[in-house]
Each structure stands twice: as structure tokens, then as C-alpha cells.
């Protein structure tokens, strides 16, 4: 049957043993390992550096009173992979059992996302770093998503070693069939845009690669913190990619690339109408003094070039007309603690109560299908639960 629900935000929280064998043999000894840190907690380890897995990342599906640090693990008490932490085949079964037909998959907060927040310095070897990034992307395309690429929509990791490397890896990933790219920094590898980034934007359009950062990229991502240990700082900016949006608009990216669009996963959306109003107001008041030259109002750049998704954010549904229906997607956030698994059917019933069927379909199917180049009417890969 065709799609009825597409989650535009999920995470692969997979054990190192599932993917590091795809790293080039020459660099296998430099690939992240999984073990325990000095405090005895399960952690990703690179050399002398470690990052414990996070409670928000590995407790999805547990009752609230069981979301405890002691329960952080890839496996449950019986030794089985927890939902969202095993193979692609297991992931599909968990999705379908929860009423979700397909899912856009972002890199983990633990594990491979560790590659994106300073591991280059930890490895101390640029080529080893790029090999580990390529290994993750190889596994994503050739193994994890391969059983049903119409249901498992992967987003690639980008090396943060300059635009040339970023474009080359994106071209390679596109040939593997990966449809989207998850930026953590700007294509130049830094926290701010640079003119050479234009080569990346042009290549993404030529390749048909969807730009899909998770919450933020660049300076805003840096401000958000590096992981679960920074939840205090993350909570202040989570879901609000305003710095990133302003950088793209203010440096004329969309004026040079009018077909470019950017999708921010897990941004939540109740804040957006206010942001659009205040952005226009401040621009009109101060652009003369600051000598800011835009071709159109900030709110119009949003409507023409940005999309976002919400998790459990009823105000986003209530204010959908203020944003534009074509800008809105929804995500289950499996397997994170903020997600809806295993209660997605009930959550969606609550969120969309009273919403016309065509508008519900646009948010849950048409918008993500259009953005990630899916056929909304195609029969899907069959699944046995």
C-alpha cells in the first residue's frame, strides 16, 4: 500500500559493531569503538577520548518512570536490541508496528555524530577521519537502508575538512543512492558561511540532494552544545535555527540559488509565526541604519526556502496557516526520549484531531515525499512484523 505516515525525523542509534567494518581496512584501527568509559558507562571511544551514550538517545519507548540513567543501553535486559538501535530490518518492523510507513534517518547523538563534534582533532589524522565518515555513509547506503530504501531514507554525514571534501563525499554518497545530506557545520567546515560554500550548494542542486540538517548547523549548532552532556545549553536553542537561517539569508545564498531549500528536522514550529513577524518588523525598522540589503522580506525567504518538522507540538498545528501548509512535516524521533514510539497512532490522533484529511495527508505524506523525492502513490516494500 502507498504511504500513509512518513516520519521526517528519526535517528540511527546503532552500535559500532554494526557499521565500523565499512571503514577502509587501512583505518580500521582508528575507527570508533564501543566499550565503557572510566566511570563504567557505555560509551563511544576514540583513542583516549570517550563519549557516553545519552539518556535522551537510548531510552525511547520506555515509560517515563523508567527513563533513568541506569537503563541507558543499546540492548534491553534480555539482550535484544532496543527499538531503533539494531539493523535496518529490525528498524522497519518497529516503524510499521507503530503505524509509521517510512522514516527520514539522521545520524545519532551518540556514535557517528561523535564524528561531527571534534573527532577530527581526536583522530589527529585527516585521512583517517574522512575514511570513518565515508565508512558510516557506506554502511548507511549499502546495509542499513538497503532492505527498503523507500522506507528508510538516510541522510549522509559530511566531512568537515573543507568544501572540496564535502562536495566529493556528497557526490559519492549520491551515487550510492543516499538522497539527503545532514550538515553539522557549513560546507567549508566552519561555523560561519564562506563564499566557497557556493560550490556545495550548486552541487546539491545538480545532484538533487536534499539539504536536511538536524535542528541547526554552523554557529547555531555550536551554541547548542556537543551532545547529551550539554542538555542545559541545548535546551535554550533547540528547535530554533534562527542564526543559521539569518546567515543563509543575509549572505545572499538564496538570491544566488533561488531553487535551494533547507529542511530543519526536529525544529518544532510553534515559535515560527512570531519569528516571522518580528524578523520583518526589525528588518523594516533597522535595515537603513545597518545597511542590510535583501531582495524581499525575511518572512518571504522563510516561505520560499525553509521547511521544518515538529514532534509533539500542538501549537504548530493550530498555527499551520500562519506558516504555510507546504512548510510543515512531522517526526516521531525514534528512538529518542522525546519521541512518540510506541504510541504514535494515539499521538497523531491527538495532534490532528479536527484537521481536514487533505491537510493531514499533506503534512504526513505529501510534504516529506516531495522534499525527499519519494513517490507518494507507489506500493511500498512489504514488511513482515
C-alpha positions in Angstrom: 0.0 0.0 0.0 1.1 3.6 -0.5 2.4 5.9 2.3 0.0 7.0 5.0 2.6 8.3 7.5 6.1 9.4 6.9 8.2 10.4 9.9 10.6 13.2 8.8 12.8 12.8 11.9 14.3 9.7 13.3 17.8 8.7 14.4 20.1 5.8 13.9 21.5 4.9 17.3 23.5 1.9 16.3 26.3 0.0 18.0 29.7 0.4 16.4 29.8 -3.3 15.6 27.1 -2.7 13.0 28.9 -0.2 10.8 32.7 0.3 11.5 33.5 -2.7 9.4 32.7 -0.5 6.4 35.6 1.8 7.2 38.6 1.2 4.8 40.8 -1.5 6.2 43.8 0.8 6.4 42.0 2.9 9.0 40.1 0.2 10.9 42.3 0.7 14.0 41.3 4.4 14.0 37.5 3.8 13.8 35.4 4.5 16.9 35.0 1.6 19.3 32.3 0.8 21.8 33.1 0.0 25.4 32.9 1.6 28.8 34.4 4.9 30.0 36.4 5.5 33.2 33.1 5.7 35.1 31.9 2.4 33.8 29.3 3.8 31.5 28.7 2.5 28.0 30.5 4.9 25.6 31.9 5.5 22.2 35.7 5.6 22.3 38.3 7.1 20.0 41.8 6.8 21.3 41.9 8.3 24.8 38.6 10.1 24.3 35.1 8.9 25.0 31.5 10.0 24.9 28.9 8.1 26.9 25.6 7.3 25.3 22.9 9.7 26.3 19.7 9.1 28.3 17.7 11.1 25.8 19.0 9.0 22.9 18.7 5.4 24.3 15.5 5.3 26.3 12.9 5.8 23.6 9.9 3.7 24.1 10.3 3.3 27.8 7.7 4.5 30.3 8.6 7.9 31.8 9.4 6.4 35.2 11.9 4.1 33.6 13.9 6.8 31.7 16.7 6.5 34.1 20.5 6.7 33.6 20.9 3.1 34.7 18.7 2.0 31.8 20.9 3.6 29.1 22.0 0.8 26.8 21.7 -0.4 23.3 20.2 -3.7 24.5 17.4 -4.5 26.9 17.6 -6.7 29.9 17.1 -9.8 27.7 19.9 -8.8 25.4 17.7 -7.8 22.5 18.4 -4.6 20.5 16.2 -1.8 21.8 13.9 -0.2 19.3 15.8 1.8 16.7 19.2 0.5 17.8 19.6 -2.6 15.7 19.7 -3.4 12.0 17.7 -1.9 9.2 15.3 -4.9 9.1 14.6 -4.5 12.8 14.1 -0.8 12.4 11.4 -1.3 9.7 9.5 -3.7 11.9 9.5 -1.2 14.8 8.3 1.5 12.5 5.4 -0.4 10.9 4.3 -1.8 14.2 4.0 1.8 15.4 1.9 2.9 12.4 4.8 4.6 10.5 5.4 3.6 6.9 8.8 5.4 6.4 11.3 7.5 8.2 14.0 10.1 7.4 17.0 8.9 9.4 19.5 11.3 10.9 22.9 10.5 12.4 23.0 9.5 16.1 23.6 11.8 19.0 25.8 9.0 20.2 28.2 7.2 17.9 28.7 8.6 14.4 27.6 12.1 15.5 30.7 11.9 17.6 32.4 12.3 14.3 30.9 15.7 13.8 31.8 17.4 17.0 35.6 17.4 17.3 36.7 13.8 16.4 38.9 15.2 13.6 41.1 16.7 16.3 40.9 13.5 18.4 42.0 11.3 15.5 44.7 13.7 14.6 44.7 12.3 11.0 42.6 14.0 8.3 42.6 10.9 6.0 41.5 8.6 8.8 38.7 11.0 9.8 37.4 11.1 6.2 37.6 7.3 6.0 35.5 6.9 9.1 32.9 9.4 7.7 32.9 7.5 4.4 32.5 4.2 6.3 29.4 5.4 8.0 27.9 6.6 4.7 28.8 3.3 3.0 27.1 1.3 5.8 24.0 3.6 5.6 23.5 3.1 1.9 24.8 -0.5 1.4 23.5 -2.1 4.5 21.1 -0.3 6.8 18.8 1.3 4.3 19.2 -1.3 1.6 16.4 -3.6 2.7 13.8 -0.9 1.9 15.2 2.5 0.7 11.6 3.6 0.2 11.0 3.2 3.9 14.5 4.0 5.3 15.5 7.4 4.0 19.1 8.0 5.0 20.9 11.3 5.5 24.7 11.3 4.9 27.4 12.7 7.2 29.6 15.5 5.7 33.3 15.6 6.4 34.2 19.0 8.0 37.6 19.3 6.2 36.7 21.9 3.5 34.3 22.4 0.6 36.3 20.1 -1.8 36.0 17.1 0.6 32.3 17.9 1.3 31.4 18.1 -2.3 33.4 14.9 -3.2 31.7 12.9 -0.4 28.3 14.2 -1.3 28.8 13.2 -5.0 30.0 9.7 -3.8 27.0 9.3 -1.5 24.6 10.3 -4.2 25.9 7.5 -6.4 25.3 5.1 -3.5 21.6 6.3 -3.5 21.6 8.4 -0.4 19.0 11.1 -1.0 19.8 13.8 1.7 22.7 15.4 3.4 22.8 16.3 7.1 25.1 19.3 7.6 26.6 19.9 11.1 28.8 22.9 10.1 28.8 25.0 6.9 30.2 23.2 3.9 33.5 24.9 4.4 33.8 23.1 7.7 33.4 26.1 9.9 30.6 27.8 12.0 30.0 30.6 9.5 29.3 30.7 5.8 32.1 31.5 3.3 31.9 32.2 -0.5 33.4 28.8 -1.4 30.2 27.2 0.1 28.5 28.1 -3.2 30.2 25.1 -4.8 28.4 22.9 -2.4 25.0 24.5 -2.8 25.4 24.3 -6.6 26.4 20.6 -6.4 23.5 19.7 -4.1 21.1 21.1 -6.7 22.8 19.4 -9.6 22.7 16.1 -7.7 19.1 16.5 -6.4 20.4 16.1 -2.9 18.0 17.3 -0.2 19.6 19.6 2.4 18.4 18.3 5.8 20.3 19.5 8.9 19.1 18.3 12.2 17.8 21.3 14.2 20.7 23.5 13.2 24.1 23.8 11.6 27.1 26.1 11.8 27.2 28.6 14.7 23.8 27.7 16.0 24.8 24.0 16.3 27.9 25.0 18.2 25.9 27.1 20.6 23.6 24.1 21.1 26.3 22.0 22.6 28.0 18.8 21.6 25.8 16.2 23.0 23.8 14.8 25.9 26.2 16.3 28.5 25.2 19.8 27.2 21.5 19.4 27.5 21.3 22.6 29.5 22.7 24.7 26.8 20.9 22.8 24.1 17.5 23.4 25.7 18.0 27.2 25.2 18.3 26.9 21.4 16.8 23.5 20.5 14.5 23.7 17.6 15.3 27.4 16.8 17.7 27.5 13.8 17.4 31.3 13.6 21.1 32.1 13.5 21.6 29.6 10.6 18.6 30.9 8.7 19.8 34.5 9.1 23.3 33.6 7.9 21.9 32.0 4.8 19.5 34.8 4.0 21.9 37.6 5.0 24.8 36.3 2.8 22.5 36.1 -0.2 22.6 32.3 -0.6 19.0 32.1 -1.8 19.4 35.1 -4.1 22.2 33.2 -5.9 20.4 29.8 -5.7 16.7 30.6 -5.9 15.8 26.8 -6.1 17.7 25.9 -2.9 15.7 24.8 0.1 16.7 23.8 3.6 14.8 21.5 5.9 15.4 21.6 9.7 14.4 18.4 11.4 13.1 18.5 15.0 12.8 22.2 15.0 9.3 22.2 16.4 7.3 25.0 14.9 5.1 26.9 17.4 7.7 29.7 17.6 7.8 30.3 13.8 4.9 32.7 13.3 6.3 35.1 16.0 9.7 34.8 14.5 8.4 35.7 11.0 6.6 38.7 12.3 9.4 40.0 14.5 12.0 39.4 11.7 10.1 41.6 9.3 9.4 44.2 11.9 13.1 44.5 12.9 14.3 44.4 9.3 11.9 47.3 8.3 13.0 49.4 11.3 16.7 49.0 11.1 17.9 47.9 7.6 18.7 51.6 6.7 20.9 52.0 9.8 22.6 48.6 9.4 22.8 48.9 5.6 21.1 45.4 5.2 20.0 44.8 1.6 17.6 42.0 0.9 15.6 41.3 -2.2 12.4 40.5 -0.1 11.2 40.4 3.4 12.8 37.8 5.8 9.4 36.1 6.2 9.2 35.6 2.4 12.6 33.9 2.4 11.3 31.5 5.0 8.2 30.7 3.0 10.2 30.2 -0.2 13.2 28.3 1.1 12.7 26.8 4.5 10.9 23.8 5.9 10.8 22.2 9.4 9.2 19.5 11.4 7.6 19.2 14.8 7.3 16.3 17.3 4.6 16.8 19.9 3.9 20.4 19.3 0.1 21.0 19.2 0.6 24.8 18.7 2.2 24.1 15.4 -1.0 22.5 14.1 -3.1 25.3 15.4 -0.9 27.9 13.7 -0.3 26.0 10.5 -1.9 28.6 8.2 0.4 31.3 9.6 3.4 29.3 8.4 2.1 27.7 5.2 1.0 24.1 5.0 3.7 23.2 2.5 6.4 24.0 5.0 5.3 21.6 7.7 6.4 18.0 8.4 6.1 15.7 11.4 8.6 13.4 13.1 8.5 10.5 15.6 12.1 11.0 16.8 12.6 7.2 17.3 14.4 6.1 19.4 14.8 9.3 21.5 13.1 10.0 24.7 11.2 12.9 23.2 9.6 10.7 20.6 6.2 9.1 20.2 7.2 5.4 19.9 5.4 3.1 20.7 2.3 5.3 20.9 2.5 7.1 17.6 -1.1 6.3 16.5 -2.5 7.8 19.6 -0.2 10.8 19.4 -1.2 11.5 15.8 -4.9 11.1 16.6 -4.5 13.8 19.2 -2.4 16.2 17.2 -4.6 16.0 14.1 -8.0 15.9 15.8 -10.3 18.2 13.7 -7.7 18.7 10.9 -9.1 18.1 7.4 -8.0 14.8 5.9 -6.2 16.6 2.9 -4.2 18.8 5.2 -3.2 15.9 7.4 -2.1 14.0 4.3 -0.1 17.0 3.1 1.8 17.2 6.4 2.3 13.4 7.0 2.9 12.3 3.3 3.0 14.9 0.6 5.4 17.3 2.0 8.1 14.8 3.0 7.6 12.8 -0.2 8.1 15.9 -2.3 11.2 17.1 -0.4 12.9 13.7 -0.3 11.9 12.6 -3.8 9.6 9.8 -2.8 6.6 8.5 -4.9 3.6 9.0 -2.6 1.5 6.6 -4.6 4.0 3.7 -5.0 3.4 0.4 -3.4 5.9 0.0 -0.6 8.3 -2.7 0.2 6.3 -5.4 2.1 7.1 -5.9 5.7 6.5 -8.9 8.0 6.1 -7.9 11.6 
